[in-house]
């Protein structure tokens, strides 16, 4: 996804305090963008007008921080609409939500992230600060109702913008690269009923513990609130994860994957008291 580094005079949001050009070529290119989200909102508007029912986009690029115009590299994400549920026991579609956004954010960085309630923002109904080691590196949340209405977006619009300069440049860290896997990956799903107070971080830490064949863990479904209470009892929720197994030197056998998957399932039972769903 690529949008212009120059903003139009009329814009939806996230263009406040943009540095205006002295001699703009047109009314569509009058200021330097201070945020990638300003362009992504224009893409969302175009897609909604074209009849789209779901938009999930991201962009990496440079912004120009006012008032100095300093260039910063960032990644921005926008999610809106419904996600067709792949889970066999729930056939209905569900709306994309903040948890989908959080999962996408965590794919952009290798460091450990934390989240806390952010300051009020005129463009957002809910604002969450994104931190690593107590350093603020980005912001996420849901667009305000006024801005969503302006875009004719029914339901929640979830956005995030994260720095790609910090802390990599300031702490002398180096990017690492590895070859794409030549051997096929194998996926298995785990769904479980757990206490409502149990966090995603606690669950993922148990899943990732001491399993060399496990490549990735992706959160993809949850049942909470009144629906969970009716189905599973008070104080309970259901969550589901997709686990990807791969060995970079050979093709895994079904027996090896099943054995590794069984160990993780047993850890979830013993360490967290999870009730696994078949």
N, C-alpha and C positions, 0 to 999 in steps of 0.2 A: 504494500500500500504506500503510495507517495502522494502527498498533497503539497501545494505551493508554500514556499517560505514567506510569501507575501499575502497579507490579509485584505479582503474587500472592506470598503467603508462600512457596509452594513453586515454585521456578523451576529451569530447567535450567542456566543458566550466565550469566556476564557481569552478574550482579546483586550481586556481592560489594560490601560497603561501601555499599549503597544507603541513602539517608536515609529512615528509617521515619517514618510519620505518627503523630502522637499519638493521633488518634481516627479510625482507618480505617473506611470504610463497610462493608467486607466483607473476607474473607480473600483475595479476588482483587485488592484494591487497597490494599496496605499500605505501599508504599514508592515513592519517586521513582526513575525509571529512571536509572542512570548510563551506560547504553549502549543504543543502538537494537537491538543484537544480541540482547539478552535477549528482546525481543518477537518478533523474526524466528525465533528457535528455537522459540517456541510455535507460530508459523504453520507451520513445517516439520513439527513433530510432528503437528499437526492434519491436514495434507495427506498425510503418510505413512499415518496411521490411516485416511484416506479412500481409500487405494489409489493415490495418485499415484506415478508412476515418475520424475518429474522436477520439480524446483522451482527456479525462477530468479526471485528477487524482490529489490526494493530499497525503501528507505524514506528519506525526508528528514524531519527533525524536530528537536526540542530535547531535550537530556538535561540532567541536573542533577548536576554534578560534586561528589562529597563532598570535604571535609566541609562546605563553605560553601553548597552548593546552587546555585552559579553556573550560569546557563543557557548552554548552548553549542549551536550549530546544526551538525548532522552529517548525513552520508549513509551508509547501511549497505547492504551487498550480501550476498546468500547464494545459493550455487549448489550444487545436488546432483542426481545422477542422470546419465542419458545424454543425449548430444546426437546427434540423427540427422544423419549426415554428408551434406552436399550435394554432395560432390565425386564426379564420375562415375567416377574410377578406384578409389575406395574406398567400397564399399557398406555396410560394417559400421558399426554405431553405436559411438561412443567415449564414455567417461565425461567429464563436465565436469571440468576440472582448473584448476590455478593460473594457467595462461596465459589461460584464458577469464576468470578473475577479474581478472587484470591488465588485460586489454583493457577490461573493464567499468569498472574504477577510472579508467582514463585518459580515459574519456568524461565523468567528473564534474568535471574540472578543465581549465583552459586552459594552465596553467603546466607546465613540464618536470618530470617526476617521476623519482626514482631509488629504488632498493630496497636494503636491506641486512638481514642476519640480525638479528632482534630478541632481546630478553631472553626467558627462559622464562616461559610463561604457563600456569597450571594448566588453562585451557580449550583450549589449543592443542597439537597435536603438532608443528606447524611455525609459527613466528612470524616475520613479515617487517615491518620498519619501512618506512613510506612517507615519503619526504622530498622537499622542494623547496628548492633553494638551501641544502642542509644543515640545513634546519629540519624537525623531525618534525611531520607533519600527520596521521598516521593509522597504522593497523596492519592487516595482512592475514595470512591463513594458512589452515591446515587444522585442523579441530576435532580434539581428542584422541580416541583410540579409545574411551576410557571414556564420553565425552559422546556420541559418535556411537552407541554401543551403547545408551545410555539412551534415545535417540530412535528406536531401531530403524532407523537409517539405514545401509544397506549401502553400502560404498564411501565415498569421501571427501566431506566436507562442507566447502566453501570459503567463508570469510567475510572481509569487510573493513569497516572503519569509518573514514571520512575527515572531517576538519574542513572545514566550509564557512565558518567565521569567519576562519580564518588561512590565508594571509597577507593576504587581501583587506582586512580592516579595519585591520590594523596597518601596512600599507604605503601606504594611501591610494589603492589601485587602485579602478577603477570598472568595474562590469559593463557589457558592451556587448551590444546586441541588433541583430538584423537581420531583415528580412522573410523569411518562408518563400519558398522558390524557386517561382516561378510556372511555370517551364519544366521539362520532364521530365529526370530524371537517367538516365545510361547507365552500366551496370556491366560491368566486364571482370575476369576472374580471371587471376592470375599464379601459377604453381607452379614451384618451382625446387629444384635440388639444390645445396647449398652446404656449405662446411666446417662441421663440428660446432661449432667455436669461434666462428663468426660470430654476432653478437648481433642480436636483433630491432631494436635501435636503429640499428645500422649499416645494416641493410637498409632500414628505413623512411626513413632520411635520404637514401639514394640515390633511392628512389622519389619522395619529395616534392620533390626538387631541381628548381627552375626549371620548374614545369609549371602554368601559370595555370588550365587547365581542370580540374585534378584537385581534387575537393572533399574526399573522405575516403579513408583507407586502413584496411582492417580485416583483421587477422590471423584466419584461420579454420581452419587445418589444419596439422599437422606430423607427421612420421614420424621418430622418433629411436631410439637404442639398438640392440638386437640386430636388430630388424626393419629399420631403416635400413641397418645393416651388411650384412645379407643381400641387400637390394635394390640398394643403391647403392655398396657398398664401405666399407672402414674409414675412420673419420674424417669421414663424410658424414651429412647429414640432409636431409629434404625439408620445405619450408615453403610455405604458400600464402596469398595475400592477395587480397582483393576490393577493387578500385579503383572509385570512383564519380566520374564526370565530369559537370560541369554548367556551363552559362553562365547567369548570372542575367538576361541581357537578350534571350536568343533560344534557340531549339531547336537543339541541336548536330546536325550531320550525321554519318552513319556514317564518312565519310571523315576528318572532323576527329578523331573519337574514335580511330579506327584509327591515325592518324598520331601522336597524342599517346602512345598505348599502345605503339606501336613504339619511340618514343624512350626510354621508360622501360625497356622490355625490353633495348634495346641498352646503356643505361647499366649495368644489372645485369650484363650479360655483361662489359663492358669494365672497370668499376670494381671489381666483386667476383668476377669469374670464375665467375658463376653459370651452371649448366647448366639451361636452361629446359625445362620439361616441357610437352608439347602436350596 
